[in-house]
Every structure is written in C-alpha cells, then in structure tokens.
Amino acid sequence: MYELKRDCPIGVFDSGVGGISVLRDLYRLMPQEDYHFFGDSDNAPYGIKTTDEVKELSFDIVDHFIEQNVKAIVIACNTATSAAVRDIRQAHPDLSIIGLEPAIKPAVLRKPNSQILVMATPLTLREQKFQELLAQYKNLADLVLVPAPDLVEYVEKGDLDSPAVMNYLEELLSPYKETADSVVLGCTHFPFVKPAIRKVMGDKQFIIDGGPGASRELQRILRDKELLQPLSHQGSVTFANSEVGTGKIELSKRLFEA
C-alpha cells in the first residue's frame, strides 16, 4: 500500500453521473481537496444488476483509483454501497471508504410515526444492508418503499424535467401527495430531479438525500487522520466516464455546475 498523504486526491464513483450530486456536496464542504470522479455509465444502471455483478464493477473502479494514489474513496452510489462496501473495506483497510445509504434516520427523527417515502433502485431496496437499516426504523414510521429504476435512465440522458419525467413521477408519487411527510432520495441520481419531485408532491414534504451526511463523515475522518488539505490550497475536479464519445463528460460538468 502506498503512503497516504494530504495531497493525494479523493476518488468518487457512481454507476453513472448521479454521484455528481454527492461530488457537489463534497466540493462545497471541502473545496481545498482534489477530486477524481468516475461515472460508469457504460454499465448503468447498477440497480437492475445482480449483487455479484455490482461487486465486480465496483472493485474494478476501486483498483483504478488505487492506481491513482487516492487517499479516500466515496462510493457515491447507494446500490454499489449496499452491494459492495463491506467487501471493499475488508479488502482495503488502510483506505477511508465512505458509502451512501438512504437518509431514513433524519427523516424519522424529524417526525416520528409519519409516512416516509423511500425512493431507490430495486437492488438497493432488496440488499441486506438496506434491510438492516429498514429494520432499525420500521416501527418508528410508516416507511413506504418506492422503486424508481427508470429515473436513473432519465438522469443519465440529462433529462431532468421533461413531460416524460413528470408523468413518471406523477405515476409513482401521486398516491402519497396527501399522506407523506418526507421523501428520502435513496439514489444519488435522484437529487437532480428534486425540483420535479417538488412539483409533483407540493411544498409541504421534506425531501432529503444522503450526500451532505456522507460529506461531513469524510471530512471528520480525514481531519482525524490529519489528511485534510490546507484551506489555502485550490482544489480541483476531474471527470472520467466509461461511456466515451457520448457527451457524458460535458453532462457531468453541467450537472456539477448546476
């Protein structure tokens, strides 16, 4: 294992461009850091693949980041976190590995015994890691699971508020307009359609995702390990994507700057 230093970059990856929502949170909190983002759009969506397939893809990306001497890795994908984070941490105990999980806890703490919608991919919802999270809070709120695999595909095309997106969200969410208190965005693609979700649901629901919490956790870990870059350093962001020649890098930059 190489020596971890302050000036090593942070690797961030997702099944596609959705993890850029987490990258934005990281950069806002720690703009002095250097980030390497990798979107695996060529293999997206992860949410309809098997657990073993997602593990293999995730380990390949982690190996790529290790070749770049990263000091930490953020799995900016709820599906990959559910399927692979435990195995990745066991394989690389010296690296700080941060995963994403649906932000059910803050939604429950905000209003116990309320109805909370949990939007995610099918694989995230059926994985053991999510089921363990669900078991912690199922008696404290009415947790309604809302699989939304097609939403990933819309975001991958940069389609955030077209009539097709609005119709899809309307079909998924309209039954809960009057009853839901919170909407948990359990996929890193979904924050990009938050305005569209707001249009469908109205203004009274609390909408939350796990990106800010994951960013704060990484900051805490790097601070404890004395691996934070000095605030005087101007951080940078580089983008890479497995789907070449299709405008994914341009889309990545547009989403990051949105």
LOBAKOL-612213 format. One record per residue (C-alpha): residue number from 1; residue in one letter; x, y, z. Coordinates in nm, 4 decimals. Example, Ala and Ser with C-alpha at 12.3 -4.5 7.8 and 13.67 -1.06 7.14 Angstrom:
// LOBAKOL-612213
{pos:1	code:A	px:1.2300	py:-0.4500	pz:0.7800}
{pos:2	code:S	px:1.3670	py:-0.1060	pz:0.7140}
***
This chain:
// LOBAKOL-612213
{pos:1	code:M	px:0.0000	py:0.0000	pz:0.0000}
{pos:2	code:Y	px:0.1319	py:0.3454	pz:-0.0885}
{pos:3	code:E	px:0.1762	py:0.6183	pz:0.1693}
{pos:4	code:L	px:-0.1375	py:0.8245	pz:0.2210}
{pos:5	code:K	px:-0.0622	py:1.1962	pz:0.2073}
{pos:6	code:R	px:-0.2618	py:1.5172	pz:0.2328}
{pos:7	code:D	px:-0.2049	py:1.5996	pz:-0.1309}
{pos:8	code:C	px:-0.3435	py:1.2675	pz:-0.2557}
{pos:9	code:P	px:-0.6795	py:1.3052	pz:-0.4344}
{pos:10	code:I	px:-1.0184	py:1.1707	pz:-0.3281}
{pos:11	code:G	px:-1.1826	py:0.9182	pz:-0.5594}
{pos:12	code:V	px:-1.5586	py:0.9413	pz:-0.6097}
{pos:13	code:F	px:-1.7551	py:0.6953	pz:-0.8229}
{pos:14	code:D	px:-2.1058	py:0.6084	pz:-0.9272}
{pos:15	code:S	px:-2.2834	py:0.3816	pz:-1.1719}
{pos:16	code:G	px:-2.3231	py:0.6903	pz:-1.3898}
{pos:17	code:V	px:-2.3498	py:1.0651	pz:-1.3448}
{pos:18	code:G	px:-2.5779	py:1.0594	pz:-1.0403}
{pos:19	code:G	px:-2.2882	py:1.0600	pz:-0.7955}
{pos:20	code:I	px:-2.2061	py:1.4109	pz:-0.9090}
{pos:21	code:S	px:-2.4776	py:1.5218	pz:-0.6647}
{pos:22	code:V	px:-2.2517	py:1.3872	pz:-0.3872}
{pos:23	code:L	px:-1.9412	py:1.5330	pz:-0.5521}
{pos:24	code:R	px:-2.1058	py:1.8759	pz:-0.5367}
{pos:25	code:D	px:-2.1684	py:1.8326	pz:-0.1638}
{pos:26	code:L	px:-1.8091	py:1.7236	pz:-0.1085}
{pos:27	code:Y	px:-1.6684	py:2.0181	pz:-0.3037}
{pos:28	code:R	px:-1.8901	py:2.2704	pz:-0.1242}
{pos:29	code:L	px:-1.7715	py:2.1393	pz:0.2130}
{pos:30	code:M	px:-1.4049	py:2.0818	pz:0.1209}
{pos:31	code:P	px:-1.3148	py:2.2991	pz:-0.1822}
{pos:32	code:Q	px:-0.9455	py:2.2652	pz:-0.0976}
{pos:33	code:E	px:-0.9428	py:1.8969	pz:-0.1957}
{pos:34	code:D	px:-0.8684	py:1.7379	pz:-0.5331}
{pos:35	code:Y	px:-1.1367	py:1.5011	pz:-0.6631}
{pos:36	code:H	px:-1.1307	py:1.2327	pz:-0.9307}
{pos:37	code:F	px:-1.4837	py:1.1394	pz:-1.0357}
{pos:38	code:F	px:-1.5574	py:0.8253	pz:-1.2340}
{pos:39	code:G	px:-1.9004	py:0.7531	pz:-1.3776}
{pos:40	code:D	px:-1.9621	py:0.4001	pz:-1.5030}
{pos:41	code:S	px:-2.2387	py:0.4983	pz:-1.7432}
{pos:42	code:D	px:-2.1449	py:0.2216	pz:-1.9859}
{pos:43	code:N	px:-2.2664	py:-0.0283	pz:-1.7260}
{pos:44	code:A	px:-2.5554	py:0.1737	pz:-1.5853}
{pos:45	code:P	px:-2.7941	py:0.1185	pz:-1.4269}
{pos:46	code:Y	px:-2.6481	py:-0.0856	pz:-1.1426}
{pos:47	code:G	px:-2.9867	py:-0.1082	pz:-0.9762}
{pos:48	code:I	px:-3.1140	py:-0.3864	pz:-1.2029}
{pos:49	code:K	px:-2.7937	py:-0.5953	pz:-1.1947}
{pos:50	code:T	px:-2.7094	py:-0.8828	pz:-0.9611}
{pos:51	code:T	px:-2.5141	py:-0.8231	pz:-0.6426}
{pos:52	code:D	px:-2.2118	py:-1.0103	pz:-0.7786}
{pos:53	code:E	px:-2.2107	py:-0.8015	pz:-1.0958}
{pos:54	code:V	px:-2.2161	py:-0.4785	pz:-0.8966}
{pos:55	code:K	px:-1.9373	py:-0.6022	pz:-0.6690}
{pos:56	code:E	px:-1.7150	py:-0.6868	pz:-0.9642}
{pos:57	code:L	px:-1.7723	py:-0.3498	pz:-1.1301}
{pos:58	code:S	px:-1.7111	py:-0.1652	pz:-0.8028}
{pos:59	code:F	px:-1.3861	py:-0.3458	pz:-0.7297}
{pos:60	code:D	px:-1.2595	py:-0.2669	pz:-1.0796}
{pos:61	code:I	px:-1.3181	py:0.1036	pz:-1.0175}
{pos:62	code:V	px:-1.1561	py:0.0888	pz:-0.6733}
{pos:63	code:D	px:-0.8480	py:-0.0745	pz:-0.8270}
{pos:64	code:H	px:-0.8359	py:0.2094	pz:-1.0811}
{pos:65	code:F	px:-0.8475	py:0.4688	pz:-0.8028}
{pos:66	code:I	px:-0.5745	py:0.2937	pz:-0.6081}
{pos:67	code:E	px:-0.3526	py:0.3212	pz:-0.9156}
{pos:68	code:Q	px:-0.4148	py:0.6986	pz:-0.8896}
{pos:69	code:N	px:-0.2953	py:0.7026	pz:-0.5252}
{pos:70	code:V	px:-0.6212	py:0.8273	pz:-0.3767}
{pos:71	code:K	px:-0.6368	py:0.8890	pz:-0.0007}
{pos:72	code:A	px:-1.0078	py:0.8072	pz:0.0273}
{pos:73	code:I	px:-1.2895	py:0.6680	pz:-0.1840}
{pos:74	code:V	px:-1.6514	py:0.7773	pz:-0.1805}
{pos:75	code:I	px:-1.8934	py:0.5225	pz:-0.3220}
{pos:76	code:A	px:-2.1416	py:0.7833	pz:-0.4432}
{pos:77	code:C	px:-2.3944	py:0.5178	pz:-0.5343}
{pos:78	code:N	px:-2.6482	py:0.3683	pz:-0.2955}
{pos:79	code:T	px:-2.6680	py:0.0470	pz:-0.4969}
{pos:80	code:A	px:-2.2904	py:-0.0093	pz:-0.5026}
{pos:81	code:T	px:-2.2717	py:0.0760	pz:-0.1332}
{pos:82	code:S	px:-2.5371	py:-0.1812	pz:-0.0488}
{pos:83	code:A	px:-2.3743	py:-0.4492	pz:-0.2610}
{pos:84	code:A	px:-2.0028	py:-0.3920	pz:-0.2122}
{pos:85	code:V	px:-1.8935	py:-0.1506	pz:0.0620}
{pos:86	code:R	px:-1.8308	py:-0.4167	pz:0.3267}
{pos:87	code:D	px:-1.6141	py:-0.6276	pz:0.0966}
{pos:88	code:I	px:-1.4228	py:-0.3220	pz:-0.0285}
{pos:89	code:R	px:-1.3482	py:-0.2094	pz:0.3275}
{pos:90	code:Q	px:-1.2247	py:-0.5559	pz:0.4186}
{pos:91	code:A	px:-1.0015	py:-0.5674	pz:0.1113}
{pos:92	code:H	px:-0.8570	py:-0.2180	pz:0.1688}
{pos:93	code:P	px:-0.8485	py:-0.1497	pz:0.5452}
{pos:94	code:D	px:-0.5945	py:0.1330	pz:0.5119}
{pos:95	code:L	px:-0.8221	py:0.3432	pz:0.2906}
{pos:96	code:S	px:-1.1111	py:0.5533	pz:0.4115}
{pos:97	code:I	px:-1.4156	py:0.4166	pz:0.2279}
{pos:98	code:I	px:-1.7358	py:0.6186	pz:0.2544}
{pos:99	code:G	px:-2.0643	py:0.4766	pz:0.1299}
{pos:100	code:L	px:-2.4099	py:0.6198	pz:0.0744}
{pos:101	code:E	px:-2.7250	py:0.4947	pz:0.2371}
{pos:102	code:P	px:-3.0799	py:0.6331	pz:0.2278}
{pos:103	code:A	px:-3.1222	py:0.9117	pz:0.4852}
{pos:104	code:I	px:-3.4042	py:0.7418	pz:0.6724}
{pos:105	code:K	px:-3.2787	py:0.8349	pz:1.0194}
{pos:106	code:P	px:-3.3066	py:1.2152	pz:0.9848}
{pos:107	code:A	px:-3.6489	py:1.1781	pz:0.8220}
{pos:108	code:V	px:-3.7715	py:0.9663	pz:1.1149}
{pos:109	code:L	px:-3.6184	py:1.1983	pz:1.3741}
{pos:110	code:R	px:-3.7835	py:1.4954	pz:1.2078}
{pos:111	code:K	px:-4.1309	py:1.3498	pz:1.2570}
{pos:112	code:P	px:-4.1707	py:1.0061	pz:1.4195}
{pos:113	code:N	px:-4.4733	py:0.7972	pz:1.3199}
{pos:114	code:S	px:-4.5121	py:0.9849	pz:0.9925}
{pos:115	code:Q	px:-4.5281	py:0.8378	pz:0.6434}
{pos:116	code:I	px:-4.1884	py:0.8425	pz:0.4745}
{pos:117	code:L	px:-4.1349	py:0.7544	pz:0.1094}
{pos:118	code:V	px:-3.8024	py:0.5878	pz:0.0309}
{pos:119	code:M	px:-3.7209	py:0.6173	pz:-0.3388}
{pos:120	code:A	px:-3.4380	py:0.3911	pz:-0.4587}
{pos:121	code:T	px:-3.3352	py:0.1313	pz:-0.7139}
{pos:122	code:P	px:-3.4701	py:-0.2242	pz:-0.6814}
{pos:123	code:L	px:-3.1284	py:-0.3659	pz:-0.5878}
{pos:124	code:T	px:-3.0756	py:-0.1117	pz:-0.3105}
{pos:125	code:L	px:-3.4156	py:-0.1936	pz:-0.1634}
{pos:126	code:R	px:-3.3597	py:-0.5683	pz:-0.1585}
{pos:127	code:E	px:-2.9981	py:-0.5743	pz:-0.0355}
{pos:128	code:Q	px:-2.9236	py:-0.6908	pz:0.3195}
{pos:129	code:K	px:-2.7597	py:-0.3597	pz:0.4136}
{pos:130	code:F	px:-3.0779	py:-0.1683	pz:0.3367}
{pos:131	code:Q	px:-3.2954	py:-0.4296	pz:0.5052}
{pos:132	code:E	px:-3.0885	py:-0.3885	pz:0.8218}
{pos:133	code:L	px:-3.1361	py:-0.0113	pz:0.8037}
{pos:134	code:L	px:-3.5080	py:-0.0589	pz:0.7459}
{pos:135	code:A	px:-3.5364	py:-0.2875	pz:1.0492}
{pos:136	code:Q	px:-3.3980	py:-0.0136	pz:1.2755}
{pos:137	code:Y	px:-3.6773	py:0.2292	pz:1.1909}
{pos:138	code:K	px:-3.9743	py:0.0281	pz:1.0629}
{pos:139	code:N	px:-4.1536	py:0.0562	pz:1.3982}
{pos:140	code:L	px:-4.0920	py:0.4297	pz:1.4246}
{pos:141	code:A	px:-4.2545	py:0.5414	pz:1.0978}
{pos:142	code:D	px:-4.4640	py:0.4235	pz:0.8052}
{pos:143	code:L	px:-4.1821	py:0.3539	pz:0.5594}
{pos:144	code:V	px:-4.3102	py:0.3167	pz:0.2039}
{pos:145	code:L	px:-4.0612	py:0.1747	pz:-0.0455}
{pos:146	code:V	px:-4.0835	py:0.3279	pz:-0.3931}
{pos:147	code:P	px:-3.8657	py:0.1543	pz:-0.6562}
{pos:148	code:A	px:-3.7796	py:0.4029	pz:-0.9314}
{pos:149	code:P	px:-3.5307	py:0.2392	pz:-1.1714}
{pos:150	code:D	px:-3.6358	py:0.4400	pz:-1.4783}
{pos:151	code:L	px:-3.5449	py:0.7656	pz:-1.3051}
{pos:152	code:V	px:-3.1775	py:0.6721	pz:-1.3273}
{pos:153	code:E	px:-3.2070	py:0.6392	pz:-1.7036}
{pos:154	code:Y	px:-3.3677	py:0.9814	pz:-1.7378}
{pos:155	code:V	px:-3.0866	py:1.1494	pz:-1.5409}
{pos:156	code:E	px:-2.8234	py:0.9604	pz:-1.7417}
{pos:157	code:K	px:-2.9646	py:1.1300	pz:-2.0519}
{pos:158	code:G	px:-2.9666	py:1.4698	pz:-1.8826}
{pos:159	code:D	px:-3.3467	py:1.4635	pz:-1.8851}
{pos:160	code:L	px:-3.4486	py:1.6212	pz:-1.5540}
{pos:161	code:D	px:-3.7911	py:1.7742	pz:-1.6074}
{pos:162	code:S	px:-3.9377	py:1.6665	pz:-1.9417}
{pos:163	code:P	px:-4.3057	py:1.5679	pz:-1.9706}
{pos:164	code:A	px:-4.1937	py:1.2037	pz:-1.9649}
{pos:165	code:V	px:-4.0117	py:1.2558	pz:-1.6337}
{pos:166	code:M	px:-4.3061	py:1.4416	pz:-1.4858}
{pos:167	code:N	px:-4.5509	py:1.1709	pz:-1.5942}
{pos:168	code:Y	px:-4.3266	py:0.9007	pz:-1.4469}
{pos:169	code:L	px:-4.3010	py:1.0827	pz:-1.1137}
{pos:170	code:E	px:-4.6716	py:1.1543	pz:-1.1112}
{pos:171	code:E	px:-4.7471	py:0.7857	pz:-1.1530}
{pos:172	code:L	px:-4.5066	py:0.6900	pz:-0.8743}
{pos:173	code:L	px:-4.5818	py:0.9586	pz:-0.6204}
{pos:174	code:S	px:-4.9353	py:1.0887	pz:-0.6686}
{pos:175	code:P	px:-5.0912	py:0.8295	pz:-0.4317}
{pos:176	code:Y	px:-4.8893	py:0.9808	pz:-0.1462}
{pos:177	code:K	px:-4.9321	py:1.3544	pz:-0.2054}
{pos:178	code:E	px:-5.1693	py:1.3999	pz:0.0863}
{pos:179	code:T	px:-5.0187	py:1.1480	pz:0.3280}
{pos:180	code:A	px:-4.6392	py:1.1576	pz:0.3024}
{pos:181	code:D	px:-4.4401	py:1.3834	pz:0.5339}
{pos:182	code:S	px:-4.0961	py:1.3112	pz:0.3869}
{pos:183	code:V	px:-3.9333	py:1.1797	pz:0.0712}
{pos:184	code:V	px:-3.5946	py:1.0099	pz:0.1088}
{pos:185	code:L	px:-3.3912	py:1.0110	pz:-0.2129}
{pos:186	code:G	px:-3.2129	py:0.6764	pz:-0.1868}
{pos:187	code:C	px:-3.0201	py:0.7040	pz:-0.5134}
{pos:188	code:T	px:-2.7595	py:0.9666	pz:-0.5932}
{pos:189	code:H	px:-2.9195	py:1.0306	pz:-0.9323}
{pos:190	code:F	px:-3.2423	py:1.1475	pz:-0.7707}
{pos:191	code:P	px:-3.1330	py:1.4854	pz:-0.6227}
{pos:192	code:F	px:-3.1054	py:1.6138	pz:-0.9795}
{pos:193	code:V	px:-3.4807	py:1.5697	pz:-1.0216}
{pos:194	code:K	px:-3.5652	py:1.7142	pz:-0.6807}
{pos:195	code:P	px:-3.7338	py:2.0202	pz:-0.8392}
{pos:196	code:A	px:-3.9511	py:1.7859	pz:-1.0472}
{pos:197	code:I	px:-4.0375	py:1.5811	pz:-0.7379}
{pos:198	code:R	px:-4.1289	py:1.9032	pz:-0.5617}
{pos:199	code:K	px:-4.3620	py:1.9983	pz:-0.8463}
{pos:200	code:V	px:-4.5410	py:1.6645	pz:-0.8161}
{pos:201	code:M	px:-4.5559	py:1.6448	pz:-0.4373}
{pos:202	code:G	px:-4.6057	py:2.0097	pz:-0.3486}
{pos:203	code:D	px:-4.4251	py:2.2259	pz:-0.0951}
{pos:204	code:K	px:-4.5120	py:2.0611	pz:0.2338}
{pos:205	code:Q	px:-4.2985	py:1.7476	pz:0.2120}
{pos:206	code:F	px:-3.9450	py:1.7275	pz:0.3493}
{pos:207	code:I	px:-3.7076	py:1.5951	pz:0.0794}
{pos:208	code:I	px:-3.3672	py:1.4653	pz:0.1876}
{pos:209	code:D	px:-3.0708	py:1.2708	pz:0.0465}
{pos:210	code:G	px:-2.7568	py:1.1216	pz:0.1987}
{pos:211	code:G	px:-2.4937	py:1.3319	pz:0.0208}
{pos:212	code:P	px:-2.4396	py:1.6035	pz:0.2836}
{pos:213	code:G	px:-2.4116	py:1.3498	pz:0.5654}
{pos:214	code:A	px:-2.1585	py:1.1397	pz:0.3757}
{pos:215	code:S	px:-1.9537	py:1.4526	pz:0.3017}
{pos:216	code:R	px:-1.9415	py:1.5514	pz:0.6675}
{pos:217	code:E	px:-1.8373	py:1.1985	pz:0.7625}
{pos:218	code:L	px:-1.5476	py:1.2029	pz:0.5166}
{pos:219	code:Q	px:-1.4370	py:1.5441	pz:0.6416}
{pos:220	code:R	px:-1.4350	py:1.4131	pz:1.0001}
{pos:221	code:I	px:-1.2316	py:1.1049	pz:0.9066}
{pos:222	code:L	px:-0.9742	py:1.2985	pz:0.7058}
{pos:223	code:R	px:-0.9411	py:1.5522	pz:0.9867}
{pos:224	code:D	px:-0.8849	py:1.2764	pz:1.2428}
{pos:225	code:K	px:-0.6185	py:1.1208	pz:1.0169}
{pos:226	code:E	px:-0.4616	py:1.4645	pz:0.9526}
{pos:227	code:L	px:-0.5146	py:1.4165	pz:0.5798}
{pos:228	code:L	px:-0.7114	py:1.7331	pz:0.5006}
{pos:229	code:Q	px:-0.5511	py:1.9674	pz:0.2516}
{pos:230	code:P	px:-0.4797	py:2.3185	pz:0.3894}
{pos:231	code:L	px:-0.7571	py:2.5685	pz:0.3225}
{pos:232	code:S	px:-0.5127	py:2.7754	pz:0.1183}
{pos:233	code:H	px:-0.4938	py:2.5006	pz:-0.1447}
{pos:234	code:Q	px:-0.7144	py:2.5438	pz:-0.4502}
{pos:235	code:G	px:-0.8848	py:2.2110	pz:-0.5107}
{pos:236	code:S	px:-0.9609	py:2.0606	pz:-0.8494}
{pos:237	code:V	px:-1.2152	py:1.8237	pz:-1.0036}
{pos:238	code:T	px:-1.1502	py:1.5837	pz:-1.2906}
{pos:239	code:F	px:-1.4156	py:1.3760	pz:-1.4647}
{pos:240	code:A	px:-1.3917	py:1.0394	pz:-1.6360}
{pos:241	code:N	px:-1.6611	py:0.8088	pz:-1.7686}
{pos:242	code:S	px:-1.6653	py:0.4562	pz:-1.9071}
{pos:243	code:E	px:-1.9039	py:0.5617	pz:-2.1827}
{pos:244	code:V	px:-1.6859	py:0.7532	pz:-2.4269}
{pos:245	code:G	px:-1.7867	py:0.9747	pz:-2.7144}
{pos:246	code:T	px:-2.1442	py:1.0320	pz:-2.5954}
{pos:247	code:G	px:-2.1168	py:1.3657	pz:-2.4196}
{pos:248	code:K	px:-2.1041	py:1.2205	pz:-2.0670}
{pos:249	code:I	px:-1.8126	py:1.4407	pz:-1.9627}
{pos:250	code:E	px:-1.9961	py:1.7516	pz:-2.0813}
{pos:251	code:L	px:-2.3101	py:1.6349	pz:-1.8988}
{pos:252	code:S	px:-2.1016	py:1.5670	pz:-1.5878}
{pos:253	code:K	px:-1.9628	py:1.9188	pz:-1.5873}
{pos:254	code:R	px:-2.3083	py:2.0665	pz:-1.6449}
{pos:255	code:L	px:-2.4581	py:1.8729	pz:-1.3556}
{pos:256	code:F	px:-2.1678	py:1.9651	pz:-1.1285}
{pos:257	code:E	px:-2.2120	py:2.3331	pz:-1.2030}
{pos:258	code:A	px:-2.5921	py:2.3304	pz:-1.1798}
***
